[in-house]
Amino acid sequence: MCHDWVVEETRIDRWLHAVRIARTRSDASDACRGGHVTVDGRSAKPSTPVRTGSRVEVTGSGRHRVVEVSLVID
């Protein structure tokens, strides 16, 4: 089954917005630039790629989220 919105990898800022962890892509980019996002244990820039299996940690708004990418959507 193939969907147009399923891709092998995408930017972390796009993914965070797509899965609604960030309200906007701009918010996601700001969180990355502010040092609030890591991908596989490394600080993420907005352009950092994520793939299925990537571990994403996001800290902000009094919450700390740890999620594993099970589907890359763009």
C-alpha positions as a Markdown table, in Angstrom:
| # | Residue | x | y | z |
|---|---|---|---|---|
| 1 | Met | 0.0 | 0.0 | 0.0 |
| 2 | Cys | 1.6 | 3.3 | -1.1 |
| 3 | His | 0.4 | 6.7 | 0.0 |
| 4 | Asp | 1.7 | 10.0 | -1.4 |
| 5 | Trp | 2.3 | 11.3 | 2.1 |
| 6 | Val | 4.5 | 8.4 | 3.2 |
| 7 | Val | 8.2 | 9.0 | 2.5 |
| 8 | Glu | 11.5 | 7.4 | 3.6 |
| 9 | Glu | 12.8 | 10.5 | 5.4 |
| 10 | Thr | 11.9 | 14.1 | 6.1 |
| 11 | Arg | 13.1 | 17.1 | 8.0 |
| 12 | Ile | 12.5 | 17.1 | 11.8 |
| 13 | Asp | 10.7 | 20.5 | 11.7 |
| 14 | Arg | 8.2 | 19.2 | 9.0 |
| 15 | Trp | 7.7 | 15.9 | 10.9 |
| 16 | Leu | 7.1 | 17.6 | 14.3 |
| 17 | His | 4.4 | 19.7 | 12.7 |
| 18 | Ala | 2.9 | 16.8 | 10.7 |
| 19 | Val | 2.4 | 14.7 | 13.9 |
| 20 | Arg | 1.1 | 17.8 | 15.8 |
| 21 | Ile | 3.8 | 17.9 | 18.4 |
| 22 | Ala | 4.4 | 21.5 | 17.2 |
| 23 | Arg | 1.5 | 23.8 | 16.2 |
| 24 | Thr | 3.3 | 25.2 | 13.3 |
| 25 | Arg | 6.5 | 24.4 | 11.3 |
| 26 | Ser | 7.9 | 27.7 | 12.5 |
| 27 | Asp | 7.3 | 26.6 | 16.1 |
| 28 | Ala | 9.1 | 23.3 | 15.4 |
| 29 | Ser | 12.0 | 25.2 | 13.8 |
| 30 | Asp | 12.3 | 27.5 | 16.8 |
| 31 | Ala | 12.3 | 24.6 | 19.2 |
| 32 | Cys | 15.1 | 23.0 | 17.3 |
| 33 | Arg | 17.1 | 26.2 | 17.2 |
| 34 | Gly | 16.5 | 26.7 | 20.9 |
| 35 | Gly | 18.1 | 23.3 | 21.7 |
| 36 | His | 14.8 | 21.7 | 22.8 |
| 37 | Val | 14.8 | 18.8 | 20.2 |
| 38 | Thr | 17.1 | 15.9 | 19.9 |
| 39 | Val | 17.1 | 13.1 | 17.3 |
| 40 | Asp | 18.9 | 9.9 | 18.2 |
| 41 | Gly | 20.6 | 11.6 | 21.1 |
| 42 | Arg | 22.0 | 14.5 | 19.1 |
| 43 | Ser | 20.8 | 18.1 | 19.1 |
| 44 | Ala | 18.6 | 18.7 | 16.1 |
| 45 | Lys | 18.7 | 21.6 | 13.6 |
| 46 | Pro | 15.4 | 22.2 | 11.7 |
| 47 | Ser | 16.8 | 20.3 | 8.7 |
| 48 | Thr | 17.9 | 17.2 | 10.6 |
| 49 | Pro | 16.5 | 14.2 | 8.8 |
| 50 | Val | 14.3 | 11.6 | 10.6 |
| 51 | Arg | 13.5 | 8.1 | 9.4 |
| 52 | Thr | 11.5 | 5.2 | 10.7 |
| 53 | Gly | 13.1 | 4.1 | 14.0 |
| 54 | Ser | 14.5 | 7.6 | 14.9 |
| 55 | Arg | 14.1 | 8.5 | 18.5 |
| 56 | Val | 12.9 | 12.1 | 19.0 |
| 57 | Glu | 13.0 | 14.0 | 22.3 |
| 58 | Val | 11.2 | 17.3 | 22.6 |
| 59 | Thr | 11.2 | 19.5 | 25.7 |
| 60 | Gly | 9.0 | 22.5 | 26.1 |
| 61 | Ser | 5.8 | 23.9 | 27.6 |
| 62 | Gly | 6.6 | 22.1 | 30.9 |
| 63 | Arg | 6.7 | 18.7 | 29.1 |
| 64 | His | 9.3 | 16.2 | 28.0 |
| 65 | Arg | 8.3 | 13.9 | 25.2 |
| 66 | Val | 10.2 | 10.9 | 23.9 |
| 67 | Val | 8.8 | 9.3 | 20.7 |
| 68 | Glu | 10.0 | 6.8 | 18.2 |
| 69 | Val | 9.2 | 7.5 | 14.5 |
| 70 | Ser | 7.0 | 4.6 | 13.3 |
| 71 | Leu | 5.9 | 6.3 | 10.1 |
| 72 | Val | 7.5 | 9.2 | 8.3 |
| 73 | Ile | 4.9 | 11.6 | 7.0 |
| 74 | Asp | 5.5 | 14.9 | 5.3 |
